Amino acid sequence: MKQYEDVTSERSPGIVEPPCASVDLRDLSWPARFVRDYCHAHEPLDQFFVHAPSGSDVWPRAIDARRERPARSGTADIVVAQLAARQAPALAQSHAERLRDPATVCVVTGQQAALFGGPLYTLLKALTTIKLARRISEKHEAPVVPIFWVDADDHDLAEISTASVLDADSALRHVSVPQPATEGLPASGWRLTDAVTDAVSALRSALPETEFSEPLLDRLSAIYRPETGIVTAFCQWLDEVLGPHGLVVFDASDPAAKSLTADLFERELERPGETARVAGAAGIRLTALGYHAQVTPAEHGVALFSLDGGRYPIRYDPADTVAFTINGTRVARDELLTRVRSKPETFSPNVLLRPIVQDALFPSIAYVAGPSELAYLGQLLDVYDAFDVPMPVVYPRATATFVDRATEKFLDRQDLVFADLQAQDDHVLDRLASSLLPASVEDALTTTDHLVRERLATIRHEVAAVDSTLAGAVDTTTTRMTRDLGTLRGKVVQAAKRRDETLRRQFQHARAIAFPDGAPQERAVGFLYLLNRSGPHVVERLLAELPLGIGQHWLLPI
């Protein structure tokens, strides 16, 4: 992929990061302006974040600020117990023990649980987190633990019930398990049924068979099994893949953890609507700068859910200061506050409060964010201040596409740019086919087109002297003849396509790999596909090779 700039990120001692082909995010269509500016022109966004991620002294300042305001005591015990119960790898458990040290800080990332581990961006988030934690630890001689926060109370079960992979023909295949019938059930309450066994069998049929397939799917089926919680299975799968590299996976639905942040829940109820108002005001300021507000808080909403047979939003009425409304039922304010103090596990923070809870529990100096998270975190600086929790540095996760050797060669040979592969029509293929025409054919068509236009322009001039109304007839003739020449040229191009079906196959393969069904690969394809293709050691290789530099989309060979 010689047409791309070779970019090597800042290197850590002992870690080899060879040059990696990249594309500037500003040259791609899908990253929002907010994301592009956050990486390349941060100044307009300074007011919305505590630190820019690329500042020269950002990490010493973040470490000092975090140590001045420690995380909640007791978090380490809960995390250690979770990992021991799941029999997580030794290095992950060792890192969890480090949380007992007051000097320890964390780099955190997270998302909701997902069937079979989720999309490639899940892996990219985790890898960025591990690498960033290692780099900060090495450069600043501080104990830094990488944490993956599993938002186990998420209720968008449709999103997490399907896994997608590329089959042997590079076609996108979807494998799903049926969702529970209980309305509003959070993911933490979902127990897998026998259908998960069928889903693993469907994966066996869909994935190309490699030397890694059998042990990979055998291990997956041992984790994703009937009667296991989908959150528990997700945590165990991340333990399996990333725990050996030190990632600490945390299940945020743990009742013991919620008892440590009950005071945050109580404060949210005592000042209903304040969090939404503050975040909404930041969204208005972002919009005024030409960005977008990622989160528009619900009117009269509290940044908490009630977990009571389902996951229900809590509403308040400004005219009724002694009660809230949950699922259509009026609940006395004092009753709800009593429940928060005695049963905090029956509450869950929403998108505005979850980061505050997360960074109250963990001594976070950085959060590794995806594009959507990056945008909504830009609305929360004043919310962090209101809860007296230090806001971490927000660090964009690595964004990448994994390309096979055939795709790499095709891009080089045809002198295509990566973004050319995204469109789901044939205009790029037509352009390539046109380039395959013999020069004499192309020259003849172009010359004829020019001659027709030139001669008819002369005729138009001459006949106008005879009768000015004939000029329109000449224009019509010109249009018809140039259109007919264009049609002829199109037929010649189609003939070239038929003559060289290899070009079509190569183009369609490259497009299917990079943009399955038109979506960026990292969003559409599960990381299980990569493990099946390249084996478990691909994680170690990516930890060595995936650059940490922001603002670039990396093209990684597989």
KOLVO-239518 format. One line per 4 residues: number of its first residue (from 1); their letters; for each residue x, y, z of C-alpha. Coordinates in nm, 4 decimals, decimal comma. Layout:
N
NUM	A	X Y Z  ...
! end
This chain:
558
1	MKQY	0,0000 0,0000 0,0000  0,2672 0,2389 -0,1086  0,0313 0,5263 -0,1781  -0,0237 0,5810 0,1933
5	EDVT	0,2124 0,7591 0,4248  0,4094 0,5268 0,6494  0,3505 0,6441 1,0040  0,5259 0,5081 1,3121
9	SERS	0,3892 0,6085 1,6488  0,5922 0,7115 1,9487  0,7639 0,3946 2,0629  0,7927 0,2352 2,4012
13	PGIV	1,1181 0,0750 2,5155  1,1272 -0,2908 2,4234  0,8240 -0,2706 2,1947  0,8791 -0,2926 1,8208
17	EPPC	0,6281 -0,0993 1,6136  0,7139 -0,1298 1,2430  0,5821 0,1319 1,0002  0,2127 0,0877 0,9377
21	ASVD	0,0113 0,2136 0,6419  -0,2413 0,4756 0,7425  -0,5065 0,7139 0,6170  -0,5727 1,0515 0,7790
25	LRDL	-0,9176 1,0546 0,9427  -0,9857 1,3822 0,7615  -0,9687 1,1928 0,4316  -1,2438 0,9476 0,5279
29	SWPA	-1,6172 1,0043 0,5034  -1,7469 0,8443 0,8214  -1,5618 1,0151 1,1133  -1,7657 1,3099 1,2398
33	RFVR	-1,6135 1,6564 1,2431  -1,5983 1,6358 1,6245  -1,3711 1,3309 1,6065  -1,1496 1,4779 1,3349
37	DYCH	-1,1041 1,8029 1,5268  -1,0460 1,6240 1,8554  -0,7480 1,4487 1,6976  -0,6128 1,7211 1,4687
41	AHEP	-0,7395 2,0633 1,5813  -0,8267 2,0341 1,9483  -0,8317 2,4019 2,0453  -1,2065 2,4648 1,9893
45	LDQF	-1,2781 2,1639 2,2133  -1,0416 2,2551 2,4991  -1,3266 2,4007 2,7045  -1,5081 2,0646 2,7057
49	FVHA	-1,2252 1,8427 2,8339  -0,9802 1,8482 3,1215  -0,6728 1,7788 2,9030  -0,5934 1,7397 2,5343
53	PSGS	-0,4670 1,3843 2,4764  -0,1479 1,4937 2,3007  -0,0237 1,7554 2,5468  0,3449 1,7283 2,6378
57	DVWP	0,2830 1,7076 3,0146  -0,0638 1,5540 3,0106  0,0178 1,2282 3,1877  0,2155 1,3597 3,4876
61	RAID	-0,0632 1,6118 3,5467  -0,3342 1,3476 3,5146  -0,1506 1,1116 3,7515  -0,0999 1,3855 4,0130
65	ARRE	-0,4615 1,5008 3,9896  -0,5896 1,1483 4,0348  -0,3712 1,0735 4,3335  -0,4954 1,3885 4,5018
69	RPAR	-0,8494 1,2500 4,4872  -0,8304 0,8702 4,5324  -1,0937 0,6280 4,4102  -1,3404 0,4555 4,6417
73	SGTA	-1,1914 0,2276 4,9013  -1,3075 -0,1298 4,8533  -1,2987 -0,1374 4,4742  -0,9917 -0,3613 4,4705
77	DIVV	-1,1601 -0,6266 4,6862  -1,4582 -0,6402 4,4493  -1,2468 -0,6612 4,1344  -1,0157 -0,9254 4,2807
81	AQLA	-1,3196 -1,1326 4,3830  -1,4741 -1,1076 4,0355  -1,1585 -1,2237 3,8595  -1,1012 -1,5049 4,1079
85	ARQA	-1,4585 -1,6291 4,0587  -1,4076 -1,6341 3,6814  -1,0620 -1,7917 3,7165  -0,9147 -1,5146 3,5070
89	PALA	-0,5540 -1,5459 3,3818  -0,2773 -1,4881 3,6331  -0,1560 -1,1564 3,4915  -0,5060 -1,0091 3,4998
93	QSHA	-0,5466 -1,1186 3,8617  -0,2055 -0,9752 3,9460  -0,3069 -0,6418 3,7934  -0,6299 -0,6468 3,9944
97	ERLR	-0,4251 -0,6879 4,3128  -0,2301 -0,3746 4,2189  -0,5467 -0,1729 4,2735  -0,4822 -0,2080 4,6474
101	DPAT	-0,1786 0,0202 4,6090  -0,2786 0,3896 4,6544  -0,0163 0,4835 4,3935  -0,1879 0,2781 4,1222
105	VCVV	-0,3816 0,4554 3,8494  -0,5912 0,3137 3,5654  -0,6544 0,3437 3,1943  -1,0176 0,2446 3,1411
109	TGQQ	-1,2328 0,1539 2,8453  -1,5609 -0,0290 2,8147  -1,8879 -0,1042 2,6422  -2,1914 -0,3261 2,6746
113	AALF	-2,1596 -0,7034 2,6653  -2,1917 -0,8622 2,3210  -2,2434 -1,2059 2,1751  -1,9093 -1,3821 2,1111
117	GGPL	-1,7072 -1,0742 2,2043  -1,8567 -0,8120 1,9766  -1,7174 -0,6227 1,6761  -1,3523 -0,5622 1,5925
121	YTLL	-1,3695 -0,2236 1,7611  -1,4068 -0,4066 2,0949  -1,0663 -0,5617 2,0408  -0,9221 -0,2308 1,9201
125	KALT	-1,0496 -0,0573 2,2348  -0,8936 -0,3182 2,4584  -0,5621 -0,3200 2,2726  -0,5394 0,0598 2,2869
129	TIKL	-0,6088 0,0465 2,6598  -0,3420 -0,2140 2,7306  -0,0825 -0,0372 2,5169  -0,1552 0,3050 2,6617
133	ARRI	-0,1332 0,1706 3,0169  0,2009 0,0076 2,9383  0,3376 0,3211 2,7769  0,2398 0,5513 3,0622
137	SEKH	0,3751 0,3042 3,3162  0,7099 0,2791 3,1376  0,7540 0,6490 3,0673  0,6351 0,7816 3,4018
141	EAPV	0,7365 0,4960 3,6342  0,3866 0,4544 3,7728  0,1781 0,1413 3,8279  -0,0960 0,1636 3,5619
145	VPIF	-0,3698 -0,0996 3,5305  -0,5809 -0,1451 3,2112  -0,9521 -0,1859 3,2929  -1,2407 -0,2954 3,0702
149	WVDA	-1,5714 -0,1787 3,2194  -1,8601 -0,3994 3,1045  -2,1815 -0,1964 3,1054  -2,3809 -0,4949 3,2195
153	DDHD	-2,7052 -0,3063 3,2871  -2,7456 -0,2007 2,9235  -3,0863 -0,2966 2,7875  -3,0341 -0,2731 2,4105
157	LAEI	-3,0488 -0,6494 2,3787  -3,1088 -0,6405 2,0028  -2,7655 -0,4865 1,9520  -2,5836 -0,7469 2,1582
161	STAS	-2,7692 -1,0573 2,0390  -2,5964 -1,0879 1,7003  -2,2388 -1,1606 1,5944  -2,1169 -1,1150 1,2368
165	VLDA	-1,8234 -1,2732 1,0538  -1,6910 -1,2979 0,6993  -1,7261 -1,6394 0,5389  -1,4917 -1,8095 0,2915
169	DSAL	-1,6317 -1,5915 0,0101  -1,5837 -1,2730 0,2184  -1,9612 -1,2366 0,2531  -2,0964 -1,1021 0,5809
173	RHVS	-2,2764 -1,3725 0,7806  -2,4885 -1,2981 1,0877  -2,5363 -1,5382 1,3785  -2,7923 -1,4568 1,6481
177	VPQP	-2,9501 -1,5889 1,9648  -3,3130 -1,5091 2,0540  -3,3628 -1,2253 2,2988  -3,5432 -1,2790 2,6295
181	ATEG	-3,9136 -1,2028 2,6262  -3,8991 -0,9886 2,9414  -3,9477 -0,6247 2,8427  -3,6811 -0,3877 2,9703
185	LPAS	-3,4588 -0,6677 3,1018  -3,0979 -0,5495 3,1457  -2,8230 -0,7580 2,9925  -2,7123 -0,8682 3,3404
189	GWRL	-3,0414 -1,0567 3,3768  -3,0147 -1,2473 3,0461  -2,9386 -1,6178 3,0729  -2,8455 -1,7946 2,7521
193	TDAV	-3,0624 -2,0838 2,6375  -2,9917 -2,3957 2,4314  -3,0089 -2,1680 2,1268  -2,6519 -2,0569 2,1960
197	TDAV	-2,5337 -2,4077 2,1068  -2,6998 -2,3706 1,7680  -2,5358 -2,0295 1,7294  -2,1898 -2,1762 1,7851
201	SALR	-2,2708 -2,4456 1,5278  -2,3767 -2,1725 1,2850  -2,0421 -2,0030 1,3421  -1,8630 -2,3273 1,2570
205	SALP	-2,0466 -2,3312 0,9248  -1,9934 -1,9636 0,8521  -1,6257 -1,9192 0,9352  -1,3600 -2,0299 0,6857
209	ETEF	-1,1917 -2,3411 0,8221  -0,8344 -2,2767 0,9399  -0,5885 -2,4501 1,1655  -0,7228 -2,2327 1,4475
213	SEPL	-1,0953 -2,2960 1,3978  -1,1483 -2,6108 1,6017  -0,9721 -2,5066 1,9265  -1,1154 -2,1555 1,8992
217	LDRL	-1,4764 -2,2684 1,8633  -1,4392 -2,5444 2,1196  -1,3241 -2,2894 2,3737  -1,5975 -2,0470 2,2727
221	SAIY	-1,8646 -2,3128 2,3187  -1,7256 -2,3929 2,6650  -1,7814 -2,0289 2,7654  -2,1033 -1,9427 2,5798
225	RPET	-2,3170 -2,2261 2,7072  -2,6814 -2,2654 2,8148  -2,7789 -2,1152 3,1520  -2,4739 -1,8859 3,1542
229	GIVT	-2,5402 -1,5131 3,1756  -2,4508 -1,3348 2,8528  -2,2564 -1,0778 3,0584  -2,0648 -1,3485 3,2423
233	AFCQ	-1,9814 -1,5214 2,9129  -1,8640 -1,1924 2,7611  -1,6398 -1,1255 3,0616  -1,4957 -1,4772 3,0485
237	WLDE	-1,4296 -1,4474 2,6739  -1,2411 -1,1195 2,7215  -1,0509 -1,2871 3,0064  -0,9601 -1,5682 2,7694
241	VLGP	-0,8416 -1,3453 2,4849  -0,6974 -1,0429 2,6653  -0,6514 -1,1428 3,0276  -0,3111 -1,3043 2,9533
245	HGLV	-0,1965 -0,9561 2,8458  -0,3077 -0,7974 3,1717  -0,6543 -0,6601 3,0901  -0,8792 -0,6479 3,3983
249	VFDA	-1,2433 -0,7050 3,3008  -1,4993 -0,5570 3,5403  -1,8705 -0,6446 3,5556  -2,0374 -0,3163 3,6508
253	SDPA	-2,3614 -0,4853 3,7592  -2,1915 -0,6278 4,0698  -2,4140 -0,5344 4,3692  -2,1089 -0,4910 4,5893
257	AKSL	-1,9723 -0,2224 4,3567  -2,2984 -0,0306 4,3578  -2,2883 -0,0054 4,7345  -1,9664 0,1961 4,6969
261	TADL	-2,1367 0,4552 4,4777  -2,4769 0,4751 4,6472  -2,3950 0,8309 4,7549  -2,3729 0,9324 4,3874
265	FERE	-2,7143 0,7803 4,3211  -2,8541 0,9595 4,6255  -2,7132 1,2936 4,5157  -2,8661 1,2500 4,1692
269	LERP	-3,2087 1,1992 4,3282  -3,1651 1,4906 4,5673  -3,0933 1,7270 4,2771  -3,3137 1,5833 4,0017
273	GETA	-3,2562 1,7204 3,6568  -2,9274 1,8968 3,7358  -2,7084 1,6429 3,5547  -2,9328 1,6564 3,2479
277	RVAG	-2,9369 2,0365 3,2560  -2,5574 2,0659 3,2794  -2,4960 1,8096 3,0026  -2,7647 1,9693 2,7872
281	AAGI	-2,6038 2,3122 2,8271  -2,2711 2,1700 2,7071  -2,4531 2,0207 2,4092  -2,5927 2,3636 2,3212
285	RLTA	-2,2421 2,5141 2,3344  -2,1120 2,2375 2,1085  -2,3917 2,2975 1,8614  -2,3137 2,6690 1,8586
289	LGYH	-1,9589 2,5803 1,7508  -2,0899 2,3776 1,4584  -2,0625 2,0339 1,6234  -2,3491 1,8128 1,7365
293	AQVT	-2,4830 1,7181 2,0772  -2,4416 1,3406 2,1067  -2,6863 1,3226 2,3975  -3,0093 1,5202 2,4276
297	PAEH	-3,1296 1,4521 2,7835  -3,4934 1,3579 2,8252  -3,7080 1,6323 2,9698  -3,7576 1,5869 3,3439
301	GVAL	-3,5272 1,2867 3,3422  -3,3032 1,1673 3,6228  -2,9676 1,0137 3,5263  -3,0644 0,6874 3,6935
305	FSLD	-3,2627 0,3790 3,6030  -3,4633 0,1704 3,8443  -3,3948 -0,2031 3,8198  -3,7158 -0,3640 3,9382
309	GGRY	-3,8166 -0,6503 3,7120  -3,6845 -0,4418 3,4234  -3,4812 -0,1277 3,3578  -3,6994 0,1800 3,3872
313	PIRY	-3,6178 0,5514 3,3643  -3,6918 0,7713 3,6643  -3,8821 1,0959 3,5953  -3,9534 1,3968 3,8126
317	DPAD	-4,2187 1,6644 3,7997  -4,0945 2,0161 3,8843  -4,4355 2,0864 4,0406  -4,4214 1,7743 4,2592
321	TVAF	-4,1144 1,7869 4,4844  -4,2092 1,4919 4,7026  -4,2333 1,2133 4,4452  -4,0878 1,0604 4,1279
325	TING	-4,2493 0,8533 3,8529  -4,1179 0,5070 3,7562  -4,2865 0,3049 3,4818  -4,6056 0,5081 3,5240
329	TRVA	-4,6142 0,4686 3,9042  -4,5696 0,7572 4,1469  -4,3052 0,6798 4,4102  -4,2483 0,9003 4,7129
333	RDEL	-3,9149 1,0817 4,7168  -3,8301 0,9635 5,0681  -3,9156 0,6068 4,9769  -3,6827 0,6137 4,6767
337	LTRV	-3,3989 0,7699 4,8786  -3,4391 0,4998 5,1411  -3,4192 0,2363 4,8700  -3,1018 0,3913 4,7272
341	RSKP	-2,9362 0,3698 5,0689  -3,0521 0,0167 5,1483  -3,0604 -0,1442 4,8014  -2,8291 0,0479 4,5667
345	ETFS	-2,8022 -0,2621 4,3477  -3,1581 -0,1876 4,2284  -3,0351 0,1228 4,0459  -2,8208 0,1792 3,7410
349	PNVL	-2,6646 0,5013 3,6075  -2,7602 0,6210 3,2615  -2,5182 0,7375 2,9939  -2,4613 1,0734 3,1664
353	LRPI	-2,3875 0,9336 3,5114  -2,2115 0,6088 3,4202  -1,8711 0,7712 3,3528  -1,8908 0,9495 3,6901
357	VQDA	-1,9627 0,6229 3,8700  -1,6850 0,4493 3,6778  -1,4236 0,7109 3,7652  -1,5352 0,7286 4,1267
361	LFPS	-1,4723 0,3548 4,1586  -1,1419 0,3476 3,9697  -0,8440 0,5875 3,9860  -0,8800 0,6641 3,6162
365	IAYV	-0,6290 0,8876 3,4418  -0,7534 0,8050 3,0906  -1,0613 0,6704 2,9201  -1,0174 0,5079 2,5776
369	AGPS	-1,3224 0,6160 2,3815  -1,4885 0,5258 2,0562  -1,6239 0,8033 1,8300  -1,9719 0,8256 1,9864
373	ELAY	-1,8339 0,8120 2,3403  -1,5853 1,0839 2,2542  -1,8719 1,3129 2,1588  -2,0921 1,2556 2,4651
377	LGQL	-1,7984 1,2782 2,7056  -1,7532 1,6294 2,5675  -2,0802 1,7152 2,7445  -1,9716 1,5924 3,0883
381	LDVY	-1,6853 1,8086 3,2177  -1,9184 2,0162 3,4377  -2,0979 1,6997 3,5500  -1,7668 1,5588 3,6756
385	DAFD	-1,7067 1,8826 3,8625  -2,0533 1,8740 4,0159  -1,9864 1,5285 4,1616  -1,6273 1,6179 4,2615
389	VPMP	-1,4845 1,3309 4,0541  -1,1701 1,3969 3,8435  -1,2388 1,3735 3,4709  -0,9803 1,1527 3,2985
393	VVYP	-0,8000 1,2293 2,9761  -1,0178 1,1067 2,6907  -0,8017 0,9128 2,4468  -0,9441 0,8024 2,1083
397	RATA	-0,9236 0,4293 2,0487  -0,7238 0,2980 1,7561  -0,9284 0,2710 1,4400  -0,8173 0,0149 1,1820
401	TFVD	-0,9030 -0,2129 0,8935  -0,7413 -0,5548 0,8570  -0,6561 -0,6282 0,4939  -0,5333 -0,9528 0,3446
405	RATE	-0,2410 -0,9731 0,1052  -0,4696 -0,9915 -0,1994  -0,6409 -0,6654 -0,1040  -0,3091 -0,4998 -0,0274
409	KFLD	-0,1699 -0,5960 -0,3701  -0,4886 -0,4903 -0,5471  -0,4820 -0,1406 -0,3943  -0,1186 -0,0982 -0,4917
413	RQDL	-0,1539 -0,2363 -0,8444  -0,4608 -0,0294 -0,9290  -0,3330 0,2818 -0,7503  -0,6558 0,3042 -0,5502
417	VFAD	-0,6996 0,4904 -0,2244  -0,8602 0,3008 0,0612  -1,1744 0,5183 0,0674  -1,2475 0,4210 -0,2947
421	LQAQ	-1,3657 0,0853 -0,1650  -1,6533 0,2164 0,0468  -1,9102 0,3038 -0,2193  -2,1477 0,0172 -0,2903
425	DDHV	-2,1987 0,1060 -0,6589  -1,9701 0,0326 -0,9540  -1,8396 0,3783 -1,0408  -1,4869 0,2967 -0,9187
429	LDRL	-1,4943 -0,0377 -1,0963  -1,6109 0,1368 -1,4141  -1,3183 0,3757 -1,3858  -1,0783 0,0861 -1,3459
433	ASSL	-1,2325 -0,0970 -1,6408  -1,1983 0,2170 -1,8509  -0,8286 0,2212 -1,7775  -0,8037 -0,1273 -1,9288
437	LPAS	-0,9254 -0,0118 -2,2722  -0,6628 -0,0115 -2,5476  -0,5247 0,3390 -2,5922  -0,6385 0,3433 -2,9564
441	VEDA	-1,0016 0,2794 -2,8568  -0,9945 0,5436 -2,5857  -0,8285 0,7932 -2,8196  -1,0793 0,7235 -3,0981
445	LTTT	-1,3787 0,7756 -2,8690  -1,2368 1,0935 -2,7180  -1,1350 1,2360 -3,0579  -1,4759 1,1616 -3,2069
449	DHLV	-1,6517 1,3297 -2,9166  -1,4379 1,6430 -2,9591  -1,4889 1,6468 -3,3388  -1,8665 1,6074 -3,3108
453	RERL	-1,8898 1,8964 -3,0682  -1,6553 2,1123 -3,2783  -1,8258 2,0473 -3,6128  -2,1760 2,0939 -3,4755
457	ATIR	-2,0696 2,4191 -3,3106  -1,9590 2,5399 -3,6581  -2,2887 2,4275 -3,8118  -2,4810 2,6048 -3,5350
461	HEVA	-2,3040 2,9295 -3,6187  -2,3699 2,8978 -3,9916  -2,7360 2,7966 -3,9768  -2,8172 3,0699 -3,7296
465	AVDS	-2,7348 3,3181 -4,0045  -2,9984 3,1523 -4,2220  -3,2655 3,1019 -3,9537  -3,2015 3,1712 -3,5831
469	TLAG	-3,4659 2,9175 -3,4791  -3,2502 2,6343 -3,6177  -2,9910 2,6825 -3,3397  -3,2130 2,4865 -3,1019
473	AVDT	-3,2325 2,1978 -3,3477  -2,8530 2,1880 -3,3692  -2,8285 2,1870 -2,9879  -3,0705 1,8935 -2,9736
477	TTTR	-2,8657 1,7068 -3,2336  -2,5455 1,7760 -3,0380  -2,6994 1,6449 -2,7178  -2,8302 1,3314 -2,8895
481	MTRD	-2,5016 1,2510 -3,0634  -2,2835 1,3053 -2,7561  -2,5301 1,0974 -2,5559  -2,5104 0,8197 -2,8140
485	LGTL	-2,1317 0,8353 -2,8034  -2,1490 0,8113 -2,4255  -2,3751 0,5082 -2,4541  -2,1326 0,3495 -2,6998
489	RGKV	-1,8462 0,4204 -2,4650  -2,0410 0,2570 -2,1809  -2,0934 -0,0557 -2,3916  -1,7236 -0,0699 -2,4637
493	VQAA	-1,6500 -0,0385 -2,0905  -1,8955 -0,3190 -2,0157  -1,7230 -0,5335 -2,2764  -1,3927 -0,4638 -2,1010
497	KRRD	-1,5534 -0,5716 -1,7730  -1,6680 -0,8982 -1,9256  -1,3256 -0,9515 -2,0780  -1,1538 -0,9101 -1,7471
501	ETLR	-1,3690 -1,0727 -1,4799  -1,0546 -1,1046 -1,2683  -1,0612 -0,7301 -1,2112  -1,4225 -0,7455 -1,0951
505	RQFQ	-1,3525 -1,0346 -0,8565  -1,0488 -0,8625 -0,7098  -1,2356 -0,5366 -0,6628  -1,5379 -0,7020 -0,5046
509	HARA	-1,3149 -0,9046 -0,2718  -1,1251 -0,5948 -0,1568  -1,4501 -0,4052 -0,1021  -1,6093 -0,6939 0,0885
513	IAFP	-1,3080 -0,7192 0,3189  -1,2740 -0,3470 0,3898  -1,6392 -0,2382 0,3901  -1,8768 -0,5315 0,4431
517	DGAP	-2,2202 -0,4197 0,3219  -2,0788 -0,0671 0,2985  -1,9902 -0,0333 0,6683  -1,6368 0,0102 0,8047
521	QERA	-1,4988 -0,3344 0,8826  -1,4293 -0,2562 1,2498  -1,8000 -0,1935 1,3101  -1,9443 -0,4747 1,0979
525	VGFL	-1,7229 -0,7772 1,1677  -1,6738 -0,9576 1,4979  -1,3179 -0,9933 1,6242  -1,3796 -1,3679 1,6343
529	YLLN	-1,3175 -1,3557 1,2583  -0,9639 -1,2260 1,3143  -0,8869 -1,4899 1,5781  -1,0106 -1,7614 1,3434
533	RSGP	-0,7996 -1,6339 1,0568  -0,4756 -1,5517 1,2372  -0,4896 -1,7434 1,5644  -0,4562 -1,6326 1,9277
537	HVVE	-0,1071 -1,4938 1,8765  -0,2537 -1,2128 1,6645  -0,3285 -1,0294 1,9904  0,0366 -1,0332 2,0906
541	RLLA	0,1381 -0,9218 1,7427  -0,1072 -0,6331 1,7456  0,0128 -0,5223 2,0865  0,3562 -0,4906 1,9286
545	ELPL	0,2498 -0,3382 1,5963  -0,0703 -0,1358 1,6425  0,0354 0,2296 1,6693  -0,1021 0,4547 1,9419
549	GIGQ	-0,0908 0,7728 1,7351  -0,4316 0,9391 1,7070  -0,6000 1,0916 1,4039  -0,5046 0,8061 1,1683
553	HWLL	-0,6932 0,5042 1,0405  -0,4496 0,2132 1,0254  -0,4400 -0,0502 0,7514  -0,3067 -0,3681 0,9060
557	PI	-0,2046 -0,6777 0,7056  -0,3413 -1,0167 0,8088
! end
